[in-house]
Amino acid sequence: MRAIPSQKRLGLIFVVIAALIVGAFFLLRKVPTSPQSFKPETVSSAVNRNWEFPATDRNGAAITTKLAFTLTILEKTNQIYVKNKPIRTTSDKRFLVVSLELKNDTDKRVYFYSSDYVRLVSGDGKKFEADFKNPRFEVAPFSTKKDKLAFLVSNEGTTFELQIGEVAGTKDTIPVKFE
């Protein structure tokens, strides 16, 4: 067996190292992907209707303190944020987002669960709770807390009906129409 001269050996090592570097460059390089053509779409409808509902204490027991409950805006959109991460719908679905404000005019810390007071009513009379909702939360004394609920609905729908009220009490029906 013949020995490879040292100059040829160095040249061969150089070529192998260069090939590895070039290969690694192409393998590790991020291949540009075509961005998906997602475009946020939102239509809004102002409501600004007010109710008063009883709050609960820290343990969930009903108390005499009532919160001012305001349904401010309804939106039909293809994207919402949950824990600061976007959630998008498919082309045939949208989110119906219900924006609320809860005002505590007392000097007591109270607790509230918004999704107990809002239902989406289907054409056949079925009542649906929100698909995305916050857990029971605290409303500090003399302050207002914002909340949102989101229902998954058909993209074609332009007319919706919400029921607002206590679970065992009377409810107001709110027709919603998006142009």
C-alpha positions, 0 to 999 in steps of 0.5 A: 500500500502506498502512502499518500503524500502529506500535501495531498493528505492536507488538500484532501482533509481541506476538501472534506472539511469544506464539504462538511461546512457547505453541507451543514450550511445547506442543512441548517439553513431555514428554508423560507416557507411561503407565508400563509395568507391569513388576514384577520377579519372582524365585524363589530356591533355595539350593544351597551346594555346593562343589568345587575347580577349578584356576586359571590364571596371567595368561597362561591356563596351568593352574597347581597352585593350586586355587580353592574353587568354591561354587554358592551360590544359583540364581534364576529372574527376569525381570530382570538387570543387565549393566554396571549396566543392566537387561535384561528378558525377555519374558513367555515367558522368564526368566533362570536366574541362577547365583551363585558364590563363588570363594575363593583361599586362597593367596598367589598372584594367580590367574585363573578363567573360571567359565563353563567349569565350568557348563552348563545341560542341556536335557531332550534332553541338550543342554548350553548355556553361559551367555548372560550371563557375565563374562570371565576374572577375577582372584582376589586372594590370600587373598580371595573373588570373587563371580560370576554366570552367566545362562541364558535359559530358558522361563518355564514351566520349574520343573525344571532340570539343571546340570552342574558340572565341568571341561570334560574331566573328570567332572561333577556333575549338580545338579537344580534345582526351583523351587516 
